[in-house]
């Protein structure tokens, strides 16, 4: 490859919910593009993060975790995950070292076998949680089950092994001009990234109280003359009782969530942010096609 030749392409991160896909994406990109929480299934849309490694540009497609879908939203998310994998130059399957080859991982492997011609590599994540000999056994077992092009042992949280993985991924991509400007870390509109940041704060703050029946939309984004931004967001919940949980006593919970989200947005944007949150009840938002469009999902994919 001559000096002026560059490589660029798409890498889809797939795996079970909570395998660490968003954490790995954020490490690779060097910024918070995909929300990371301890609650499973927080990534709803295919978020593309752009990472540079020398002359190579890696565009990551962070897919929703693959699981057995029950509701319309679940089905649309799983369809988005496989859609992301189908469009990519390379698929990276991420599994958790301490959980090993679960039934969920087995079903992903079976689905991969049906997709002939797909290039797949394996990353065993959270390696700091298990002994070296157990890691080797797991790697052997996985490679007997599927012919992975390469296997990497990593800790996305601590960054172990991630540099080698990034370098290898960059070298596997086709020779191509860069697909995005060098300074662009994600192709998600800032409005959606802002909504995702607020949704992360809600998820972290409310834990088990409000499972998946809420969504956040950035209703308005106003650039001000002083260089700051005014952002108006709506938190949609599906029941009246949920509204009270989000607001908290005297609006304290919503205030704390708004403050945490504003601080992170200011850090992310590098300027002052005025954030205004409203909580509204929309009983059937899980069945409204425009909510799916906002999340980058296809409503039709949710059909049984």
C-alpha positions in Angstrom: 0.0 0.0 0.0 1.4 3.4 -1.0 1.7 6.3 1.4 -1.4 8.0 0.1 -3.7 5.0 0.2 -6.3 4.9 2.9 -8.6 2.2 4.2 -12.2 2.8 5.3 -15.2 0.6 6.0 -17.9 -0.6 8.4 -17.5 -2.9 11.4 -20.6 -4.2 13.1 -20.4 -5.0 16.8 -22.8 -7.8 17.7 -23.5 -9.8 20.9 -25.9 -10.4 23.7 -27.2 -7.4 25.7 -24.6 -6.1 28.2 -21.7 -7.8 26.4 -19.8 -4.4 26.4 -20.5 -3.3 22.8 -21.2 0.3 23.7 -18.2 0.5 26.1 -15.9 -0.9 23.3 -17.3 1.6 20.8 -16.7 4.5 23.1 -13.1 3.4 23.8 -12.4 3.0 20.1 -13.9 6.4 19.2 -12.5 8.1 22.2 -15.7 9.9 23.1 -19.1 8.9 24.5 -21.2 8.1 21.4 -23.3 5.2 22.7 -24.9 5.2 26.1 -23.4 2.8 28.7 -25.5 1.6 31.6 -25.7 -1.6 33.6 -29.2 -2.2 32.4 -29.4 -4.5 29.5 -30.8 -3.4 26.1 -30.0 0.3 26.3 -28.8 0.7 22.7 -31.8 1.0 20.6 -30.5 2.4 17.3 -27.6 1.5 15.1 -25.1 4.1 16.3 -22.2 4.7 14.0 -19.0 5.9 15.7 -16.0 6.9 13.6 -12.5 5.8 14.8 -9.2 6.7 13.2 -6.2 4.4 13.3 -3.3 5.9 11.3 -4.6 6.2 7.6 -7.5 3.8 8.3 -11.0 4.9 9.2 -13.2 2.4 11.0 -16.9 3.2 11.1 -18.5 1.2 13.9 -22.1 0.1 13.8 -23.2 -0.5 17.4 -26.2 -2.8 17.1 -28.8 -3.5 19.8 -28.0 -6.6 21.8 -29.3 -9.8 20.2 -31.9 -11.6 22.3 -35.3 -13.3 22.0 -37.7 -10.5 21.0 -41.2 -10.4 22.6 -42.6 -6.9 21.9 -42.7 -4.8 18.7 -39.8 -2.7 20.0 -37.8 -5.8 20.7 -38.4 -7.2 17.2 -37.4 -3.9 15.6 -34.2 -3.8 17.6 -33.2 -7.3 16.7 -33.9 -6.6 13.0 -31.7 -3.5 13.3 -28.9 -5.6 14.8 -28.9 -8.1 12.0 -29.3 -5.3 9.4 -26.2 -3.6 10.8 -24.3 -6.9 10.5 -25.4 -7.4 6.9 -24.3 -4.0 5.8 -20.8 -4.2 7.4 -17.4 -5.2 5.9 -16.6 -7.1 9.0 -18.6 -8.4 12.0 -17.1 -8.5 15.5 -18.9 -10.8 17.9 -18.4 -9.7 21.5 -18.9 -12.2 24.4 -18.4 -12.0 28.1 -15.5 -14.0 29.4 -17.2 -14.9 32.7 -20.4 -16.0 31.1 -18.8 -18.0 28.3 -20.8 -19.7 25.6 -24.4 -19.0 26.8 -27.5 -20.2 24.9 -27.8 -16.7 23.5 -24.2 -16.9 22.1 -25.0 -20.3 20.6 -28.0 -19.0 18.8 -26.0 -16.0 17.5 -23.4 -18.5 16.2 -26.2 -20.5 14.5 -27.5 -17.4 12.8 -24.0 -16.4 11.6 -23.6 -19.8 10.0 -26.6 -19.0 7.8 -25.0 -15.8 6.6 -22.4 -17.2 4.1 -19.6 -15.0 3.1 -19.7 -12.8 6.3 -16.3 -12.1 7.8 -16.5 -12.6 11.6 -13.9 -12.0 14.3 -14.3 -12.8 18.0 -13.6 -10.5 21.0 -13.7 -12.1 24.5 -14.5 -9.2 26.8 -14.1 -8.6 30.5 -11.0 -10.9 30.6 -10.0 -9.5 34.0 -12.9 -11.5 35.6 -11.5 -15.0 34.8 -8.3 -17.0 35.0 -6.0 -17.4 32.0 -6.6 -21.1 31.6 -10.4 -20.6 31.5 -10.0 -18.0 28.8 -8.0 -20.4 26.7 -10.6 -23.1 27.1 -13.4 -20.7 26.1 -11.4 -19.4 23.1 -10.9 -23.0 21.9 -14.6 -23.9 22.4 -15.7 -20.8 20.5 -13.4 -21.5 17.6 -14.5 -25.1 17.4 -18.1 -23.8 17.1 -17.4 -21.2 14.4 -14.4 -20.4 12.1 -13.6 -16.9 13.4 -10.9 -15.1 11.4 -9.2 -13.9 14.6 -9.8 -14.0 18.3 -9.0 -11.1 20.7 -8.9 -11.1 24.5 -9.9 -7.6 25.7 -11.3 -5.5 28.5 -13.3 -2.7 26.9 -13.7 -1.0 30.3 -10.0 -1.0 31.1 -8.7 -0.8 27.5 -6.7 -4.1 27.6 -6.1 -5.5 24.2 -8.2 -2.8 22.5 -5.3 -1.1 20.7 -4.3 -4.4 19.0 -7.9 -5.0 18.1 -8.3 -1.5 16.6 -5.1 -1.9 14.5 -6.2 -5.2 13.1 -9.7 -4.0 12.3 -8.2 -1.0 10.4 -6.0 -3.3 8.3 -8.9 -5.6 7.3 -10.9 -2.8 5.7 -11.0 -2.2 1.9 -8.8 0.4 0.4 -11.0 3.5 0.1 -11.1 7.2 0.7 -12.4 8.1 4.2 -16.2 8.0 4.5 -16.4 10.8 7.0 -14.4 14.0 7.8 -11.6 13.1 10.2 -13.0 15.2 13.1 -16.5 13.6 12.9 -17.0 11.0 15.5 -20.6 10.0 14.8 -23.2 10.3 12.0 -26.0 10.5 14.5 -27.5 14.0 14.6 -26.5 15.9 17.7 -30.2 16.0 18.7 -30.3 12.2 19.0 -27.0 12.1 20.9 -28.4 14.7 23.3 -31.5 12.6 23.8 -29.4 9.4 24.4 -27.4 11.2 27.1 -30.5 12.2 28.9 -32.0 8.7 28.5 -28.8 7.2 30.1 -29.1 9.5 33.1 -32.8 8.4 33.5 -31.8 4.8 33.3 -29.0 5.1 35.8 -31.1 7.1 38.2 -34.3 5.1 38.1 -32.8 1.6 37.9 -35.5 -1.0 38.0 -38.4 1.4 38.7 -39.0 2.2 35.0 -37.9 -0.6 32.7 -38.0 0.3 29.0 -41.2 2.2 28.9 -39.7 5.6 28.3 -38.0 7.5 25.5 -36.5 10.9 25.2 -36.8 13.2 22.2 -35.0 16.5 21.6 -37.9 18.7 20.6 -36.0 21.9 19.9 -32.3 23.0 19.5 -31.6 26.7 19.5 -28.2 28.2 18.8 -27.7 31.4 20.8 -25.7 34.5 19.9 -23.4 34.0 23.0 -22.3 30.6 21.6 -24.5 28.6 24.0 -27.3 26.2 23.0 -30.8 25.9 24.4 -32.0 22.3 24.2 -35.7 21.4 24.9 -36.4 17.7 25.5 -39.5 15.6 26.2 -39.4 12.5 28.3 -42.3 10.3 27.1 -43.6 7.7 29.5 -46.5 5.3 28.9 -48.4 5.7 32.1 -49.5 8.5 34.5 -47.8 6.7 37.4 -44.5 6.7 35.6 -44.6 10.5 35.2 -44.5 10.9 39.0 -41.5 8.5 39.2 -39.5 10.6 36.6 -40.4 13.9 38.3 -39.8 12.7 41.9 -40.9 14.6 45.0 -41.2 18.3 44.2 -39.6 17.6 40.8 -36.3 16.7 42.5 -35.5 13.6 40.4 -36.1 15.3 37.0 -34.0 18.2 38.2 -31.1 15.9 39.2 -31.4 14.1 35.8 -31.5 17.4 33.9 -28.4 18.7 35.8 -26.4 15.5 35.1 -27.4 15.5 31.5 -26.6 19.2 31.0 -23.1 18.8 32.6 -22.3 15.9 30.3 -23.6 17.8 27.2 -21.5 20.8 28.1 -18.4 18.6 28.3 -19.3 16.8 25.1 -20.0 20.0 23.1 -17.4 22.1 24.8 -19.8 25.0 25.5 -22.6 26.2 27.7 -25.9 24.4 27.5 -29.4 25.4 28.8 -31.4 22.2 29.1 -35.1 22.1 29.7 -36.9 18.8 30.3 -40.6 18.1 30.2 -42.3 14.8 31.1 -45.4 13.8 29.1 -47.6 10.7 29.1 -48.1 9.0 25.7 -49.8 5.7 26.5 -49.1 4.0 23.2 -45.7 5.4 22.2 -44.4 1.8 21.8 -46.8 1.5 18.9 -46.2 4.8 17.2 -44.1 4.7 14.0 -42.7 8.2 14.4 -41.1 7.2 17.8 -39.3 4.4 16.0 -38.0 6.8 13.3 -36.6 9.0 16.0 -34.6 6.0 17.3 -33.4 5.1 13.9 -35.4 1.9 13.9 -37.9 0.6 11.3 -41.4 0.3 12.6 -42.3 -2.4 10.1 -39.5 -4.6 11.4 -41.5 -4.8 14.7 -44.3 -6.8 13.0 -44.6 -10.3 14.3 
